[in-house]
Amino acid sequence: MLRTILAVLLLHSLIVAQAAENQPSTPPHSSNPSTPQPNYQPYTFYDAVRRGTTEEAAIQLLSVGFITTPKSKVSGIVPLNLEFEPVEGLTVSQLHYPTTYPRKFNFQSQLVPVTGLAHIEFKVHADLNAALGPRILTAKLTFQPIQIDSGIGPVHEAVVEIPITIVDRHTSVKKTGYPYHHMPKAQEVALIVALVPLAVAVMPIYLACMASNNCPD
């Protein structure tokens, strides 16, 4: 019973983003023509962003091998990075890079923190007075792929585009096929509020059984 209760308490922290099956978009123009152009796919959680609101968006690289991220930089390897150009009426924030894990490569004696899931999630905010209609978020994408046998590849720099449509604040919007887990803020708050009393009630029982060294499974 105790393990079941603790599992419930930890449920929210175990939710991770899951990539879904997707199709590549038209490759963007690479700033370095000597390197292959990366395939990428942009996503938005809704089909439009309402004035005065903030919505989720993401971009995913397809078939890039392993990469490092700004969360776990490695000397001599350029990490995945997305740098947006300013767009009037839109603000990009809270860039979230994928979590890395240690992996052994033939060219390196020590484990290297990498990820094979090259997606970046971020927030897009439309100002109250933002111009209505379709817009394009343009960003510079940089990364350096790593292969297990061949080692570190060339640095890739490319321009990527994320289409965004701005609508009036009270316009109805529809969900898209956003491939990553999403829990609305209201649900997160409700979950936390529901778990706090449970944690308060369970903690004395847990401490008592630990003290008596007689905790049930």
Steps between C-alpha positions, in 0.01 A plus 500: 500500500781738591672442167174570316455832683857606433459407133202734477700781659779455246274459195525860386880502504515187286308653207738553209462624149439225244574554135231385255534376145535794268586595143795724408438848364688652211862540611599859573784680330829427671741784570783264414438330162784252560303326777176303461179693560312372806141389472272650762133518592336793683200450730251723680258381767214704350440599139529867600621724782245742645599855581615538858558127551800267518495163326736205456702427189788272409740405228646153445806396305470174309776240466792696643667228705604600853545857618597692813291783645560822697400308814809279476767666291802296392834661417567487127139423399250767392169440681151525358393864502204698367527880477193693386496824305277776642146512358272794573203393709642160598728398787674163531603376845564194720697292252510142626767270360480119527651317796833329432634169625859363514607282208826335394655594166800343331683833462471589870622308804246667730123494477348790306161649600290491182146461375359341187171689526580841353197712583474845655181622664430867566228755577361754253321810633291728279469862613156651553556727200681248278406516133250231404573234241780256412854569619832319477733443793853477362783348700859392461545133583845373596613151594781249451394138446689210656517146366605201709763375256598799286518753782416870494355634177516852353320792662159566347357850479164547333208741491171347611149645471201445727166625360278674757150641449381780729126536561282723716493425873146358498539290186455124534816296436545128437754253632749360251689171495753623756719191560624583852327450833301801610329557833304825529602728786158463662549123520851540641370732773210265578737203523733683739210621715364144520837344587603741777238379756579140408871559559428668835283204607744233386824649635433432874407140417816458297720651771335280765553180308861598423561559869354162589681331211174328412389664175256300286573430132 
